[in-house]
């Protein structure tokens, strides 16, 4: 009579719950100086209220959604008047190099 070989017990794999993909958290560089209140697409200008001082030549970073870009302040206006610096609380318009949307955050980079 042939002898039957015993099979080794098979391990049953338990289903592993998939981990949700985490989006990388961006660390804010610089100081938040405002949020875009309006974007004028034909002239490429953002309008926002300053939470800190800003002057021509400062570097800013605009961030929101999947967009994040840096640039130097080259052109700044208050009430259609070109200014070299602006104080906290002023409503300013800045010429930007890329498109921005309302709600994007504006940072002053040191």
C-alpha positions in Angstrom: 0.0 0.0 0.0 1.3 3.4 -0.9 2.0 5.8 2.0 0.4 9.2 1.7 2.6 12.1 2.5 1.2 14.7 4.8 1.1 18.2 3.4 2.5 21.0 5.4 -0.2 23.4 6.6 -0.5 26.4 4.4 -0.5 29.8 5.9 -3.5 31.9 5.1 -2.5 35.5 4.4 -4.7 38.0 6.0 -5.7 40.9 3.8 -3.7 44.0 4.6 -5.6 47.3 4.6 -4.0 49.7 2.1 -2.7 52.9 3.6 -4.0 56.1 2.1 -1.4 58.0 0.1 -0.3 60.9 2.1 0.3 64.2 0.3 3.6 65.7 1.2 3.1 68.6 3.6 4.8 71.7 2.4 6.7 73.7 5.0 5.9 77.3 4.7 9.0 79.2 3.8 9.0 82.8 4.9 6.4 84.9 6.6 2.7 85.0 5.5 2.0 88.5 4.3 -1.4 88.0 2.7 -3.9 86.0 0.7 -4.7 86.7 -3.0 -8.1 88.5 -3.0 -8.2 88.9 -6.8 -6.2 87.9 -9.9 -6.3 90.1 -13.0 -5.5 87.6 -15.7 -5.2 90.0 -18.6 -2.4 92.0 -16.9 -1.1 89.3 -14.6 -1.6 91.1 -11.3 -2.6 89.8 -7.9 -4.4 92.1 -5.4 -4.2 91.5 -1.7 -4.1 93.2 1.7 -0.6 93.2 3.4 -0.2 91.7 6.9 3.4 93.0 7.0 5.6 95.5 5.2 6.8 94.9 1.6 9.2 96.7 -0.6 10.4 96.6 -4.2 13.2 94.0 -4.5 11.9 91.7 -1.8 11.4 88.0 -2.8 7.9 86.6 -2.5 6.5 83.2 -2.9 2.9 82.5 -4.0 1.5 79.2 -3.0 -1.8 77.4 -3.4 -3.3 74.3 -4.9 -0.5 72.6 -6.9 1.2 76.0 -7.7 4.2 77.4 -5.9 6.5 79.9 -7.4 9.0 82.5 -6.2 9.8 85.9 -7.7 11.2 89.3 -6.8 8.8 92.3 -6.4 9.4 94.3 -9.5 6.2 96.3 -9.8 3.9 97.2 -6.9 1.0 99.7 -6.9 -1.4 101.1 -4.3 -4.6 102.7 -5.8 -3.0 102.8 -9.3 0.1 104.7 -8.0 3.5 103.0 -8.3 5.1 102.7 -4.9 8.5 101.4 -3.7 7.3 100.1 -0.4 4.0 99.4 1.4 3.0 99.1 5.0 0.9 96.6 6.9 -2.8 97.0 6.1 -2.3 98.4 2.6 -4.2 97.0 -0.4 -1.5 96.3 -3.0 -1.3 95.1 -6.6 1.7 93.0 -7.6 2.7 92.0 -11.1 3.4 88.2 -11.1 5.1 85.9 -13.5 2.5 83.0 -13.3 -1.2 82.6 -12.9 -2.6 82.7 -9.3 -6.1 82.2 -8.0 -8.1 83.8 -5.2 -7.1 82.3 -1.8 -3.5 81.5 -2.7 -1.1 82.5 0.1 1.7 85.1 -0.4 4.9 84.7 1.6 7.8 87.1 2.1 11.0 85.0 1.7 14.0 86.2 3.8 
